[in-house]
Amino acid sequence: MTKRAFLHQVLRLDFTSFLQQAFTTLHPGHAYLPNWHIDAIAHRLGLVAQGSVRRLIINQPPRSMKSIAVSVAYVAWRLGHDPGMRIIVVSYNADFARSLHLQFRTIIESEWYQSVFPGTRWKKKTDSDCVTSNGGGRFATSIGGQLTGRGGDLLILDDPMNAADIHSEPSRKTVIEFFSTTLLSRLNNKSTDAIILVMQRLHEDDLAGHLLAQDGWDHLNLSAVAIEDADIPIGLGRVHHRRTGDILHPAREDRATLDALKAEMGSLVFSAQYQQSPIPIEGNLVKRVDIERSMYEGEPHPEGLKEIVQSWDIATATGANNDYAVCTTWLTSRSDVYLLDVWRGRASFPNLRRKVIALAQHHKADTVLIEDAGPGLQLLQDLRAATPAGMTRPIGCKPEGSKADRMAIQSSRIEAGMVHLPKSATWLDDYLAELLGFPATRHDDQVDSTSQFLNWWWTRGRQTEFFPGSVFVATAPRFDPFGHPDNLYPNG
């Protein structure tokens, strides 16, 4: 076999190699930068080609090879193997759809493609429609475009919504309605044909969010900065072990570049488009406007007596799909609280015990709260039996009611402007995404830690005036507007 014939065989059989050749054709003179996430995309697309995945969602940041990989190269590769296949590619508007289609034409009209797939011949090529001599082809259209009389064996939606329209509820509903009422009916065989949605997340109620709330969708979620540990299949039995904080493609966009983008576009947009974790605009139980009007800059300096309190939500399983252990550290005063720090991670019992002690010592915590249930009960008993030097004896907090009920009660403290978050912190985006999205979030550990602390602080304030180290009894209490007794006397 000649070197040329061998290359053609590789391009025919290996989509990752085919994608690299397609990129070089579309962007001559530009270096192709291979990365594991491209292998992960190719692996998922291969499962679609095999028929083992029929519904696929790929979420990834802008400029990370999503359109070239899925809407251009993959379509050309599939039609090379099956010239009778009919593929419909839908984008948010006609100009973008046409641009992707012209890139597709550049690939199929190249000399190398025709040599790799000599059996795929074309009898029609326009700006939106390419038809093979076998009756297959690629048809490009936009949301709301005409599909009368057309059917597809594969439907691809590539960025079905313009980022400029994402805050328009009617626009979001239009996309979802077009998918549900028009596009789904275009599948030639409803039981075997496939649909691929590839997009950057823009809003919690975008098309990806709507579909992910349903069963049956395979999901490849590629955030610019890893939000949590994950093992991601990349084909041939290989797995990429991604760890929290890992950059998706540092050769293209390193951490400094991403930090600059985040500062320029703001946390809200960055969290959606780059992290694939859209933060609810208004919030659910907790409202964004209530958070933003009470944020602080620099070091908080509340008046009066102060106390450092840590609230732990305990989890001791270390698997990638398990809950997190969370510690929120607060500065409290008589009528306000300030969130200083959030630690979130997975650790075995011995390592978690060491972490509880280390954080208490680091922040010089006056009070440490630990959930008095599940794995927290064992940790609480252990630390009470032998409280380490430099750490106060922990207090157990027994949870009552559902998680949502507990947070709903405490949301009134946030609404009243008593709860202050920093305007900038490395952990702030993840914390806000969970707090504002709750209860419609995958994880709720930071919320549980927060509601536990607020319940303890509020209840303690209604029972005793705040003087660390003293014992108090209340007689005939009357409550001020902040809910604190005004007739309390030290006993001691």
Steps between C-alpha positions, in 0.01 A plus 500: 500500500637840402534781751218689326271197508580444867415865580169467318421187696570681829279794402224260402505305825612752764277804540753686719755486218231602251412800719863613511522482120174695470629772737821535300297536180273767648778689677822465297801636682341463843640241739263222599519449877385150599342455840317236701165680471509457121549127555204504740281667237616254234424209732143618562443563131628150429236359735235686301638356176485150652140554604565448873420867575198661338470820700818696571560843656848654488554816702832678459648852494522720190791443263572147619439310172132423554364615162788374288492166680125436501331704227775494238752216529272239658229555237756468219645185658158336547399576141829359382408168663132516408422722198130419535473652846292817537622753754334826607712762681317782680657821636367817661487703178539462125841672481660268754335196340633607159851559637519148643361356178766674291768354727345160441518559125867594530568160656303285256641687198861446612717259307586295806135448598410378153794260515405372846132452405489445123156338524335819624407711198299818492227594257397829665688759705348831613549738792260297714456161336745235383352180351689182415431279202364247753229739620669592827659829596518795735229766531567820695224705656430725796255506790158562349622403152289300257536122519187402310556178311841439652603220734826412667677189627708730720398840636769736629431821688807723521460806727123519441471835680680830459675604820357851457144365537553269792333723759185513291255241627296508173819429303589204721148364470515537121810278482350234730172508312672466161692200629195333654236568237697521174843342518408180682245419231775514234669178615461236231498215752393608847633183664853492354596847373719732706502861622810693606485834680831685529502841666647726763264540794335840519213473748363243741186481282676472162441199273775296667352568843154406373620169355730409789199515730363206303627142494683337214771753410870416508689807620860606439560808716827680435555801726796731442611442859402168659233554764543153648700181451387289206614197301422567135520220237714597201478180295687170459435420865686811617376745761613855570514564874397864534549662838333805653666815369649340188496724193322353196763586238789698653694507172223720357365680807699482821380604843620860462307532173186358655532725805527802269192387305308455821592848619402650166165324447398459863436193716144446376590467131825312569326245722251424222703515180835373630407294805177357352337584831250781447410684817129584523451865411246568772564205728255247641451491878777756535479806275802649326393857575501427874853359479644780285375790711667360812844410363813632668847598377827453681499386861165527682506702823161476667443699816475341840593153614604253232544125470643263237266207437557200272214283373572150371286286273669162521556237231773237517461312169769590248350383168457750215120472521473532878403806700759751614599590852469877544617749759374859489681748724305801626567818692197578716384810677175573684293561188716406198713213376784503246608197298881491511595170341363180346686168495347224288650160434484124533703321765506179700414518871861535627587768244174685562562499876841657439339758268242600763777556754726686255228740383389571857858582598567701183196725541520501884137388511311583819225252412493191279164357393474141371185336372385255765392231252650238269881509474502831690385323817814286518725798434318708760538230765866448413591869526300547818674206666844642420484862392841598355694798629409822324148382418178566689277206594261456205124549522261250345214627285207264446336565160123533501276492194605471137803678355271730300289583806810584704636736232160656433478603866849652500455682168314772691829590676659553159203700379525720809859590412657326800716258296804648323713328235829633361499665158802291401627156609638196322212287627222755444373388157446139605337612823263740322413244233387256768334757727302673224419178313384304805292282517549427127871421539696177487680572828364681806781463754591871509132586545469251789805647671357851457148423624643310798711800599221754450256290702751468786589871492139616488379255765790580732434873453136459598599311814806687627682825448837444340788509749748215434595310810200600715188306594168678466142457606209693357210647697183635338672559166378757255650487151649791313450535118797269444338228708741524795377501861545840664458389861785254558724486801833321554490232762841423619 
